[in-house]
Amino acid sequence: MTFHESRHRYDSRTWGGGIGEVEAIIMQTSHKSWDYVPENFQQSQASYAQMSLNTAKLSPSKLAEYVGRLNEAFYDIATFDVNTNKNIVEMSLSNAIFRKFEIVAPIRNKNK
């Protein structure tokens, strides 16, 4: 969240809502902290990116460009497609997200 908000402060491409939000979200997904945020937060950001992109009023070619970037950014989390009849972005969430974590537990002395 902090990284996302810092993008709005320091990167003018993220100003103004709409496409600015999409830029900030894409940047956020490439930050090292992205791997540690909860699945529901990642999914909410995918949904927010879709909503923001649909309010941006882009040409079909620009819309397709952003959909490609979002599909790359949200690989294994969500899939974005352009509905060419309505010129909007549709999104579907992946069925499951699997993460690999190392579980470390202290060794306890049973004699104590």
DANORFEN-V695498 format. One record per pair of residues at least 12 apart in sequence whose C-alpha atoms are under 10 Angstrom apart, sorted by the first residue. I is the first residue (numbers start at 1). J is the second residue. Records with the same first field share a line. If there is no record, write none. Layout:
BEGIN
I=J  J
END
This chain:
BEGIN
1=25  28  33  34  37  41
2=28
3=24  25  27  28  29  31  33  34
4=21  23  24  25  26  27  28  29  31
5=21  24  25  28
6=24  28
7=20  21  23  24  25  27  28
8=20  21  23  24
11=23  24
14=27
17=52  53  55  56
18=48  49  50  51  52  53  54  55  56  57
19=49  52  53  54  55  56  57  58  66
20=49  52  53  56
21=45  48  49  51  52  53  56
22=45  46  48  49  50  51  52  53  56  66  69  70
23=49  52  53  66  69  70
24=49
25=42  45  46  48  49  70  73  74
26=45  46  49  66  69  70  71  72  73  74
27=73
28=45  73
29=42  45  46  70  72  73  74
30=73  74
35=99
36=99
39=77  96  97  98  99
42=74  77  78
43=74  77  78  92  93  94
44=93
45=74
46=70  71  73  74  77  78  79  80  91  92  93
47=78  80  90  91  92  93
49=66  67  70  80  89  91
50=66  67  70  80  81  88  89  90  91
51=88  89  90  91
52=89
53=66  67  88  89  90
54=87  88  89  90
55=88  89
57=87  88
58=87  88
59=87
60=82  83  84  87  88
63=81  82  84  87  88  89
64=80  81  82  83  84  87  88  89
66=80  82  89
67=79  80  81  82  89  90  91
68=80  81  82
71=91
74=93  94
75=94
76=93  94  95  96  97  98
77=92  93  94  95  96  97  98
78=91  92  93  94  95  97
79=91  92  93  94
80=92  93
END
